[in-house]
Amino acid sequence: MKKITMIALATLVAAPMILMADMDRCVSCHGVDFEKQALGVSKIVKNMSELEIKASLDGYKRGEGGSLKDLMIQEVNLGVDTDAMAADVYSESRTPGFEEPSDEFIFQKRLSVRTLHKLKNNIKKADAKKDMSKIISQIKSAAFTMYTYDDLLKTKINFKTMSANKTKLNMDDILKKVSSVKSCVDHSFSEDEIVKCRVDFVNLAGSITRDEEKKIKAKSKANKPPLYTGEDAVDMSKYLKTIL
Ligand code: HEC
């Protein structure tokens, strides 16, 4: 991606979110691989599972923790998403040394995490009947943005072979799919990993679009004006071709 588009897009990601590049701060108390007991009181995070890390972080978000919880409450409140943060901390603690992904990757990941996090929340709040078209258009526009700014993704998507879903998706199905893409992105630490999640997401948007196309076609078929086919009928086919 070009520098210019990155700078333009950076303004979209105003809210900070803890991702790998921001781990620098944690090192001073927790050690490079989260192998230390921070300030002599924390658990050794390297020995915690990802779920335990997430539970701790969610606790700090709610204002709960040990005697020095205030320090961590401050850290967690900088980030909006404990799923992504727990995945990052877990990966960091299991990867020896300090290998940072490129700024561009971090930026891209941050953008996707943020978009999917918001989308998930919107779907959870949505009314299954009334808000379906709103959610669908949010999914389509998020997929479009992902597609536009990711050149690797473009090489992996073929719109022509994309087909409609066999069964109609309801709001729960959509939430499940979006959640699984979100978790896939949280656990991606390279371009090759994250592109797979994005392919899934664009496929979801594509199949929803195909569903809609099918509906529109069926509707326009049903609304065809009755044609007079008697002996003196005028051949309308060439006009109909242009309007149907
Ligand atoms: C100033 C020192 C300091 C910094 C910086 C810091 N932490 Fe902590 N961390 C602590 C302390 C102290 C605790 C235990 C707090 C308590 O009493 O609950 C803790 C607890 C934790 C825990 C839960 C472990 C447990 O005991 O349940 C996690 C996970 C964690 N920190 C992750 C991070 C991450 C990720 C960062 C960087 C974004 C970070 N910390 C930055 C000091 C720090």
Residues whose N, C-alpha, C, O or C-beta is under 5 A from the ligand:
A	BS01	HEC	D22 R25 C26 C29 A38 L39 V41 S42 K43 V45 I53 S56 G65 G66 S67 L68 K69 L71 M72 E75 V89
